[in-house]
C-alpha cells in the first residue's frame, strides 16, 4: 500500500487512491464520504509539483459536487481555478477549455451574471468549433448557453438564432423523444419569454409539456417547472 515518498511527502499514488475512493462512494450514493475523499485528494495534489492537470480534474469533480448540492459560489471558485490552470498548462484554443467554459457559462447564468455567462459561452463556441463540426452536439450545447445569455442581455435576434441552431442540431443528432431535444425546446421558449414573445414561448412550452406527460409524473420537477412557465406565459397573454 502506498503511503509516503522517501522525502516524507505524501505521494501522488495516495491522492489517486483517494480519488478512486471518491468515485466508488459516488457510485454507491455515499456523497458525504465521496466529498471527504475528494477533499483529501485535492489537499495532497496542491502540494505536489507538476501535477496541475490531475489537480484540475480533481477540482472539477469537487465543483460538480458543489453544483449538485446547489453551492454555486463554491463551485464557481473552483471552476475559475481550473480555467486558470488550463490556461497555464494546455495549448492555446484547447477544446477542454471550451468544455469548461460551457460549465462556467451555465453557472454564471444561474448566478444572474449574464455578461460573464455571455463571455464564457462565446469562448466555448469559438474553441469547440475549432475541434468539432458546427453541427456537433458540443457546439450546440455551447450555442444554447450563448443564446440564453444573449437573450438576457437583450440581444434577442442573435440569441433566438443561437437557440434555434441548438434545437436543429439536437433534432438531427438525437432520437425524437430524447430529453436533450426537450431541453432545447424549453431553452428556446425561455429566449422568447425574455423577448416578451409569449405566443411563441407558449408554443414551445406546450411541446415540452406534451412530451414530458408521456415520460414523467406530473409531480416531476421538470414537469412542474414547465407548468409554472406556462402559467406565467398565459397571464401575460391575457393582459
BATOR-222172 format. One line per field, with one value per residue (C-alpha): residue number from 1; residue in three letters; y, x, z. Coordinates in nm, 3 decimals. Layout:
<pts>
nr	NUM / ...;
rest	ALA / ...;
c2	Y / ...;
c1	X / ...;
c3	Z / ...;
</pts>
This chain:
<pts>
nr	1 / 2 / 3 / 4 / 5 / 6 / 7 / 8 / 9 / 10 / 11 / 12 / 13 / 14 / 15 / 16 / 17 / 18 / 19 / 20 / 21 / 22 / 23 / 24 / 25 / 26 / 27 / 28 / 29 / 30 / 31 / 32 / 33 / 34 / 35 / 36 / 37 / 38 / 39 / 40 / 41 / 42 / 43 / 44 / 45 / 46 / 47 / 48 / 49 / 50 / 51 / 52 / 53 / 54 / 55 / 56 / 57 / 58 / 59 / 60 / 61 / 62 / 63 / 64 / 65 / 66 / 67 / 68 / 69 / 70 / 71 / 72 / 73 / 74 / 75 / 76 / 77 / 78 / 79 / 80 / 81 / 82 / 83 / 84 / 85 / 86 / 87 / 88 / 89 / 90 / 91 / 92 / 93 / 94 / 95 / 96 / 97 / 98 / 99 / 100 / 101 / 102 / 103 / 104 / 105 / 106 / 107 / 108 / 109 / 110 / 111 / 112 / 113 / 114 / 115 / 116 / 117 / 118 / 119 / 120 / 121 / 122 / 123 / 124 / 125 / 126 / 127 / 128 / 129 / 130 / 131 / 132 / 133 / 134 / 135 / 136 / 137 / 138 / 139 / 140 / 141 / 142 / 143 / 144 / 145 / 146 / 147 / 148 / 149 / 150 / 151 / 152 / 153 / 154 / 155 / 156 / 157 / 158 / 159 / 160 / 161 / 162 / 163 / 164 / 165 / 166 / 167 / 168 / 169 / 170 / 171 / 172 / 173 / 174 / 175 / 176 / 177 / 178 / 179 / 180 / 181 / 182 / 183 / 184 / 185 / 186 / 187 / 188 / 189 / 190 / 191 / 192 / 193 / 194 / 195 / 196 / 197 / 198 / 199 / 200 / 201 / 202 / 203 / 204 / 205 / 206 / 207 / 208 / 209 / 210 / 211 / 212 / 213 / 214 / 215 / 216 / 217 / 218 / 219 / 220 / 221 / 222 / 223 / 224 / 225 / 226 / 227 / 228 / 229 / 230 / 231 / 232 / 233 / 234 / 235 / 236 / 237 / 238 / 239;
rest	UNK / UNK / UNK / UNK / UNK / UNK / UNK / UNK / UNK / UNK / UNK / UNK / UNK / UNK / UNK / UNK / UNK / UNK / UNK / UNK / UNK / UNK / UNK / UNK / UNK / UNK / UNK / UNK / UNK / UNK / UNK / UNK / UNK / UNK / UNK / UNK / UNK / UNK / UNK / UNK / UNK / UNK / UNK / UNK / UNK / UNK / UNK / UNK / UNK / UNK / UNK / UNK / UNK / UNK / UNK / UNK / UNK / UNK / UNK / UNK / UNK / UNK / UNK / UNK / UNK / UNK / UNK / UNK / UNK / UNK / UNK / UNK / UNK / UNK / UNK / UNK / UNK / UNK / UNK / UNK / UNK / UNK / UNK / UNK / UNK / UNK / UNK / UNK / UNK / UNK / UNK / UNK / UNK / UNK / UNK / UNK / UNK / UNK / UNK / UNK / UNK / UNK / UNK / UNK / UNK / UNK / UNK / UNK / UNK / UNK / UNK / UNK / UNK / UNK / UNK / UNK / UNK / UNK / UNK / UNK / UNK / UNK / UNK / UNK / UNK / UNK / UNK / UNK / UNK / UNK / UNK / UNK / UNK / UNK / UNK / UNK / UNK / UNK / UNK / UNK / UNK / UNK / UNK / UNK / UNK / UNK / UNK / UNK / UNK / UNK / UNK / UNK / UNK / UNK / UNK / UNK / UNK / UNK / UNK / UNK / UNK / UNK / UNK / UNK / UNK / UNK / UNK / UNK / UNK / UNK / UNK / UNK / UNK / UNK / UNK / UNK / UNK / UNK / UNK / UNK / UNK / UNK / UNK / UNK / UNK / UNK / UNK / UNK / UNK / UNK / UNK / UNK / UNK / UNK / UNK / UNK / UNK / UNK / UNK / UNK / UNK / UNK / UNK / UNK / UNK / UNK / UNK / UNK / UNK / UNK / UNK / UNK / UNK / UNK / UNK / UNK / UNK / UNK / UNK / UNK / UNK / UNK / UNK / UNK / UNK / UNK / UNK / UNK / UNK / UNK / UNK / UNK / UNK / UNK / UNK / UNK / UNK / UNK / UNK;
c2	0.000 / 0.340 / 0.577 / 0.821 / 0.914 / 0.879 / 1.253 / 1.240 / 1.389 / 1.216 / 1.057 / 1.107 / 0.744 / 0.820 / 1.110 / 0.882 / 0.618 / 0.883 / 0.985 / 0.624 / 0.601 / 0.921 / 0.757 / 0.435 / 0.621 / 0.839 / 0.527 / 0.399 / 0.732 / 0.795 / 1.160 / 1.276 / 1.016 / 1.082 / 1.452 / 1.375 / 1.168 / 1.436 / 1.699 / 1.473 / 1.418 / 1.792 / 1.869 / 1.632 / 1.746 / 2.112 / 2.026 / 1.821 / 1.972 / 1.907 / 1.759 / 2.055 / 1.857 / 1.595 / 1.872 / 2.041 / 1.720 / 1.666 / 2.025 / 1.979 / 1.676 / 1.878 / 2.171 / 1.950 / 1.801 / 2.154 / 2.217 / 1.910 / 2.049 / 2.387 / 2.554 / 2.772 / 3.020 / 2.741 / 2.572 / 2.897 / 2.948 / 2.601 / 2.615 / 2.951 / 2.793 / 2.508 / 2.760 / 2.932 / 2.600 / 2.504 / 2.841 / 2.774 / 2.412 / 2.343 / 2.463 / 2.771 / 2.702 / 2.357 / 2.205 / 2.122 / 2.495 / 2.521 / 2.247 / 2.404 / 2.741 / 2.584 / 2.483 / 2.831 / 2.998 / 2.794 / 2.871 / 3.246 / 3.237 / 3.079 / 3.345 / 3.610 / 3.735 / 3.742 / 3.936 / 3.670 / 3.397 / 3.551 / 3.580 / 3.217 / 3.085 / 3.284 / 3.146 / 2.794 / 2.824 / 2.954 / 2.685 / 2.391 / 2.499 / 2.460 / 2.093 / 1.985 / 2.037 / 2.332 / 2.083 / 1.881 / 1.832 / 2.001 / 2.320 / 2.304 / 2.298 / 2.598 / 2.780 / 2.717 / 2.884 / 3.171 / 3.208 / 3.221 / 3.483 / 3.686 / 3.697 / 3.807 / 4.086 / 4.199 / 4.060 / 3.881 / 3.819 / 3.671 / 3.478 / 3.323 / 3.224 / 3.058 / 2.863 / 2.760 / 2.630 / 2.423 / 2.279 / 2.195 / 2.013 / 1.816 / 1.708 / 1.584 / 1.408 / 1.257 / 1.041 / 1.222 / 1.153 / 1.244 / 1.467 / 1.674 / 1.787 / 1.887 / 2.081 / 2.273 / 2.345 / 2.480 / 2.699 / 2.841 / 2.915 / 3.092 / 3.308 / 3.406 / 3.483 / 3.721 / 3.879 / 3.904 / 3.699 / 3.495 / 3.337 / 3.169 / 3.081 / 2.903 / 2.703 / 2.553 / 2.505 / 2.308 / 2.078 / 2.010 / 1.959 / 1.718 / 1.507 / 1.510 / 1.394 / 1.070 / 1.017 / 1.151 / 1.200 / 1.527 / 1.554 / 1.558 / 1.878 / 1.942 / 1.897 / 2.133 / 2.392 / 2.385 / 2.428 / 2.731 / 2.885 / 2.821 / 2.986 / 3.295 / 3.300 / 3.266 / 3.550 / 3.774 / 3.668 / 3.755 / 4.106;
c1	0.000 / 0.136 / 0.196 / 0.484 / 0.766 / 1.117 / 1.145 / 0.843 / 0.592 / 0.261 / 0.271 / 0.064 / -0.048 / -0.223 / -0.406 / -0.518 / -0.635 / -0.843 / -0.986 / -1.075 / -1.250 / -1.439 / -1.557 / -1.664 / -1.856 / -2.028 / -2.142 / -2.276 / -2.456 / -2.244 / -2.197 / -2.063 / -1.786 / -1.710 / -1.664 / -1.434 / -1.206 / -1.224 / -1.104 / -0.818 / -0.706 / -0.716 / -0.515 / -0.237 / -0.230 / -0.199 / 0.135 / 0.275 / 0.480 / 0.398 / 0.056 / -0.160 / -0.352 / -0.451 / -0.535 / -0.758 / -0.954 / -0.997 / -1.110 / -1.366 / -1.509 / -1.546 / -1.700 / -1.963 / -2.039 / -2.094 / -2.334 / -2.536 / -2.551 / -2.663 / -2.349 / -2.298 / -2.048 / -1.820 / -1.844 / -1.764 / -1.442 / -1.316 / -1.413 / -1.240 / -0.928 / -0.949 / -0.971 / -0.662 / -0.474 / -0.586 / -0.474 / -0.126 / -0.076 / -0.286 / -0.214 / -0.399 / -0.750 / -0.767 / -1.115 / -1.109 / -1.102 / -1.411 / -1.596 / -1.512 / -1.638 / -1.978 / -2.000 / -1.894 / -2.139 / -2.425 / -2.312 / -2.279 / -2.625 / -2.770 / -2.593 / -2.750 / -2.411 / -2.516 / -2.216 / -1.974 / -2.207 / -2.200 / -1.820 / -1.771 / -2.029 / -1.880 / -1.534 / -1.676 / -1.838 / -1.514 / -1.289 / -1.522 / -1.585 / -1.211 / -1.223 / -1.574 / -1.813 / -2.051 / -2.339 / -2.180 / -2.362 / -2.076 / -2.102 / -2.481 / -2.460 / -2.226 / -2.464 / -2.750 / -2.556 / -2.471 / -2.831 / -2.968 / -2.710 / -2.777 / -3.148 / -3.089 / -2.869 / -3.136 / -2.968 / -3.288 / -3.239 / -2.892 / -2.999 / -3.305 / -3.094 / -2.840 / -3.117 / -3.280 / -2.945 / -2.909 / -3.258 / -3.191 / -2.868 / -3.022 / -3.318 / -3.073 / -2.843 / -3.083 / -3.392 / -3.726 / -3.810 / -3.471 / -3.471 / -3.192 / -3.436 / -3.695 / -3.423 / -3.354 / -3.727 / -3.751 / -3.444 / -3.591 / -3.912 / -3.705 / -3.550 / -3.893 / -4.008 / -3.714 / -3.809 / -4.170 / -4.293 / -4.529 / -4.716 / -4.401 / -4.290 / -4.619 / -4.591 / -4.257 / -4.352 / -4.656 / -4.435 / -4.224 / -4.526 / -4.694 / -4.380 / -4.300 / -4.653 / -4.568 / -4.243 / -4.264 / -4.507 / -4.696 / -4.505 / -4.174 / -3.973 / -3.925 / -4.295 / -4.387 / -4.138 / -4.294 / -4.640 / -4.519 / -4.372 / -4.694 / -4.892 / -4.672 / -4.693 / -5.073 / -5.102 / -4.904 / -5.105 / -5.429 / -5.322;
c3	0.000 / -0.099 / 0.192 / 0.176 / -0.055 / 0.072 / 0.129 / 0.356 / 0.114 / 0.057 / -0.288 / -0.597 / -0.566 / -0.237 / -0.399 / -0.681 / -0.433 / -0.257 / -0.594 / -0.670 / -0.333 / -0.422 / -0.743 / -0.570 / -0.299 / -0.557 / -0.738 / -0.406 / -0.346 / -0.037 / -0.128 / 0.208 / 0.207 / -0.160 / -0.087 / 0.205 / -0.018 / -0.286 / -0.038 / 0.078 / -0.280 / -0.353 / -0.038 / -0.146 / -0.509 / -0.410 / -0.251 / -0.538 / -0.819 / -1.185 / -1.108 / -1.210 / -1.470 / -1.214 / -0.967 / -1.227 / -1.289 / -0.915 / -0.862 / -1.139 / -0.962 / -0.642 / -0.827 / -0.987 / -0.645 / -0.517 / -0.805 / -0.711 / -0.358 / -0.502 / -0.362 / -0.667 / -0.528 / -0.407 / -0.746 / -0.923 / -0.725 / -0.812 / -1.180 / -1.215 / -1.065 / -1.316 / -1.601 / -1.465 / -1.454 / -1.805 / -1.939 / -1.799 / -1.898 / -2.208 / -2.562 / -2.680 / -2.808 / -2.648 / -2.660 / -2.287 / -2.215 / -2.436 / -2.250 / -1.916 / -2.035 / -2.106 / -1.741 / -1.630 / -1.870 / -1.722 / -1.369 / -1.429 / -1.589 / -1.274 / -1.068 / -1.298 / -1.414 / -1.777 / -1.907 / -1.780 / -1.898 / -2.245 / -2.244 / -2.140 / -2.385 / -2.672 / -2.592 / -2.572 / -2.916 / -3.064 / -2.916 / -2.973 / -3.333 / -3.395 / -3.295 / -3.392 / -3.678 / -3.634 / -3.617 / -3.337 / -3.008 / -2.818 / -3.022 / -2.996 / -2.616 / -2.621 / -2.857 / -2.615 / -2.335 / -2.570 / -2.682 / -2.329 / -2.227 / -2.540 / -2.466 / -2.107 / -2.240 / -2.485 / -2.796 / -2.891 / -3.262 / -3.217 / -2.907 / -3.070 / -3.370 / -3.137 / -2.965 / -3.294 / -3.417 / -3.100 / -3.145 / -3.510 / -3.426 / -3.141 / -3.353 / -3.615 / -3.370 / -3.115 / -3.128 / -3.146 / -2.783 / -2.635 / -2.330 / -2.486 / -2.753 / -2.492 / -2.312 / -2.634 / -2.682 / -2.328 / -2.375 / -2.694 / -2.503 / -2.236 / -2.505 / -2.634 / -2.278 / -2.237 / -2.570 / -2.446 / -2.742 / -2.528 / -2.818 / -2.949 / -2.596 / -2.529 / -2.850 / -2.747 / -2.383 / -2.491 / -2.697 / -2.389 / -2.166 / -2.407 / -2.444 / -2.073 / -1.990 / -2.174 / -1.986 / -1.629 / -1.344 / -1.306 / -0.978 / -1.161 / -1.102 / -1.472 / -1.547 / -1.263 / -1.388 / -1.734 / -1.584 / -1.388 / -1.701 / -1.893 / -1.616 / -1.638 / -2.018 / -2.015 / -1.765 / -1.996 / -2.300 / -2.119 / -2.020;
</pts>
